[in-house]
Protein backbone atom coordinates (compact mmCIF):
# COMPACT_ATOMS: atom_id res chain seq x y z
CA UNK A 1 0.00 0.00 0.00
CA UNK A 2 1.05 3.56 -0.57
CA UNK A 3 1.30 6.38 1.94
CA UNK A 4 -1.97 7.71 3.34
CA UNK A 5 -3.28 10.92 1.81
CA UNK A 6 -5.71 13.43 3.26
CA UNK A 7 -8.33 14.61 0.76
CA UNK A 8 -10.44 17.73 1.39
CA UNK A 9 -13.77 17.81 -0.47
CA UNK A 10 -16.87 19.96 -0.57
CA UNK A 11 -20.40 18.89 -1.42
CA UNK A 12 -22.60 21.85 -2.33
CA UNK A 13 -25.96 20.26 -1.45
CA UNK A 14 -25.72 16.90 0.27
CA UNK A 15 -29.52 16.52 0.43
CA UNK A 16 -29.70 16.29 -3.36
CA UNK A 17 -26.29 14.74 -4.11
CA UNK A 18 -27.00 11.34 -5.66
CA UNK A 19 -25.17 8.87 -7.84
CA UNK A 20 -26.39 7.74 -11.26
CA UNK A 21 -27.79 4.38 -10.03
CA UNK A 22 -30.48 4.86 -7.37
CA UNK A 23 -29.88 1.34 -6.07
CA UNK A 24 -26.26 2.15 -5.22
CA UNK A 25 -26.55 5.87 -4.52
CA UNK A 26 -26.25 7.62 -1.16
CA UNK A 27 -29.76 7.93 0.29
CA UNK A 28 -29.18 10.01 3.42
CA UNK A 29 -29.05 13.73 4.02
CA UNK A 30 -26.81 14.28 7.05
CA UNK A 31 -23.05 14.79 6.93
CA UNK A 32 -22.58 11.94 9.43
CA UNK A 33 -24.62 9.49 7.34
CA UNK A 34 -22.57 10.41 4.27
CA UNK A 35 -19.29 10.03 6.17
CA UNK A 36 -20.42 6.58 7.34
CA UNK A 37 -21.46 5.52 3.82
CA UNK A 38 -18.23 6.68 2.19
CA UNK A 39 -16.08 5.20 4.95
CA UNK A 40 -17.75 1.80 4.47
CA UNK A 41 -17.35 2.10 0.69
CA UNK A 42 -13.61 2.65 1.15
CA UNK A 43 -13.08 0.02 3.86
CA UNK A 44 -15.13 -2.88 2.49
CA UNK A 45 -15.73 -4.24 -1.03
CA UNK A 46 -19.54 -4.36 -0.69
CA UNK A 47 -20.37 -1.21 -2.72
CA UNK A 48 -17.76 -1.99 -5.36
CA UNK A 49 -19.01 -5.58 -5.70
CA UNK A 50 -22.62 -4.41 -6.05
CA UNK A 51 -21.58 -1.84 -8.68
CA UNK A 52 -19.47 -4.42 -10.55
CA UNK A 53 -22.45 -6.81 -10.70
CA UNK A 54 -24.48 -4.13 -12.53
CA UNK A 55 -21.92 -3.74 -15.32
CA UNK A 56 -22.61 -5.27 -18.77
CA UNK A 57 -19.50 -7.47 -18.46
CA UNK A 58 -18.43 -7.68 -14.80
CA UNK A 59 -15.35 -9.70 -15.73
CA UNK A 60 -14.15 -6.75 -17.84
CA UNK A 61 -14.18 -4.25 -14.95
CA UNK A 62 -10.80 -2.64 -14.32
CA UNK A 63 -9.35 -4.47 -11.28
CA UNK A 64 -7.52 -1.31 -10.19
CA UNK A 65 -10.93 0.00 -9.00
CA UNK A 66 -11.33 -2.88 -6.51
CA UNK A 67 -8.88 -2.15 -3.65
CA UNK A 68 -10.13 -1.28 -0.18
CA UNK A 69 -8.45 0.41 2.77
CA UNK A 70 -9.63 -1.08 6.09
CA UNK A 71 -8.15 1.92 7.92
CA UNK A 72 -9.77 4.68 5.83
CA UNK A 73 -11.48 7.42 7.83
CA UNK A 74 -14.07 9.94 6.70
CA UNK A 75 -15.40 12.95 8.58
CA UNK A 76 -18.02 15.37 7.30
CA UNK A 77 -19.57 18.48 8.74
CA UNK A 78 -22.05 21.09 7.66
CA UNK A 79 -20.43 24.47 7.01
CA UNK A 80 -22.86 27.24 6.03
CA UNK A 81 -24.85 25.68 3.18
CA UNK A 82 -22.32 23.07 2.07
CA UNK A 83 -20.70 19.97 3.55
CA UNK A 84 -16.95 19.76 4.14
CA UNK A 85 -15.52 16.25 3.91
CA UNK A 86 -12.10 14.99 4.96
CA UNK A 87 -10.94 11.55 3.81
CA UNK A 88 -7.76 9.86 5.00
CA UNK A 89 -6.86 6.79 2.96
CA UNK A 90 -4.09 4.89 1.23
CA UNK A 91 -6.36 4.36 -1.78
CA UNK A 92 -5.56 6.24 -4.96
CA UNK A 93 -7.48 9.31 -6.08
CA UNK A 94 -8.76 7.15 -8.96
CA UNK A 95 -10.44 4.71 -6.54
CA UNK A 96 -11.74 7.47 -4.24
CA UNK A 97 -13.22 9.35 -7.21
CA UNK A 98 -14.95 6.17 -8.41
CA UNK A 99 -16.54 5.42 -5.01
CA UNK A 100 -17.67 9.04 -4.68
CA UNK A 101 -19.23 8.89 -8.15
CA UNK A 102 -21.18 5.74 -7.26
CA UNK A 103 -22.50 7.40 -4.10
CA UNK A 104 -23.09 11.03 -5.13
CA UNK A 105 -22.24 11.36 -8.81
CA UNK A 106 -20.33 14.51 -9.81
CA UNK A 107 -21.76 16.50 -6.90
CA UNK A 108 -18.47 17.10 -5.09
CA UNK A 109 -15.33 19.17 -5.51
CA UNK A 110 -11.79 18.30 -4.45
CA UNK A 111 -10.04 21.26 -2.80
CA UNK A 112 -6.75 19.91 -1.54
CA UNK A 113 -4.65 16.80 -0.99
CA UNK A 114 -1.91 16.47 1.62
CA UNK A 115 0.15 13.71 3.16
CA UNK A 116 -1.66 12.29 6.18
N, C-alpha and C positions, 0 to 999 in steps of 0.2 A: 504494500500500500504506500501511497505517497504521503507527503506531509499534509496535515490538516490545514484547511483554509477557512477563513471567516468571510462569509458573503453577506452583504447588506442589501436588502431589497425593500421596495415599497409597493404596496397594492393600493391603488386609488380608491376602489370601492369593493371591499371584501364581500359585502352582502350580495353583490351581483357577479362576482368573479367566478366563472364556471369554465370547466374544460369542455372540449368538443363532444365527448361521449357522456351523456347524463348518467349512465350506469357506473362510470368510473370517477366522475367529477366530484369535487368538494361540494358538500351539501349544507355546511354550517354557515354561521354568520359571525361568530365571535373570533377574535384573534387567537384565543387559547385553543379553540376547536380546530382552527387552521394549523396552528403550530403542532398540535397532536397528530393531525392527519399527515402533514408533510414529514414529521419525524418518523412516523411509522413507515411511510413510503420510502424513506431513505434507509431505515434500519432493517426492514424485512422485505422479502421478494413478493409479497402478496399482491400489491398493486401492479407491479411490473408483470407478474404472471397472468393476472386477469387481463391486462392490456394486450399482452402477447397473444392470448387465446382469441382475441377479437380480430387479429390481423388476418388478411386473406391467406397468407402462407406463414404460419407461426415459425416454421423451421427456417425461414429466410430472414428472421429478425436479427439485426445486428447484435451479436453477443456482447459488444462493449457497452450496451445499455443496461445490462443485467446486474452489475455489481451492487452490493449493499454495504453499508457502513454501520455495524451494530452499535457504534459509539456516537453516531451523529446526534447533534442537539439542535433544536429549533426553538426560538422564542419569538413571540409576536406581541405587539402592543398597539393600541389605538393611539394615534397622535394627530390631533385636530380631526380632519375628515378622512385621513388615510391610515393604513396599517403599516408599521415598520416591522420588518422581519429580519432576524439574524440567524444564519445557519452556520454551524461549524461542522465540517465533514472532511473526510479524506477522499470523497468521491470527486470526480472531475466535474467541471462546469457543464460539460456535455450531458452527463447523467442527471445532474441537478436540474438543468433546463428542461430535460425530457419529463422528469417527474412533476415539475411545476406545471408544464403544459398539460399533462394528463389531468391534474387536479383543477387548475384555474385558467387554462388556455394562455393567451398572450397578455393577461391582465396584471402584469407585474413589471417592475423595472429594477434592474441591477444598478446599484449606485457605487459600490466599492467592493474590493476584495483585498484581504490582508492575510498574512500568515497568522495562524491561530496560536 
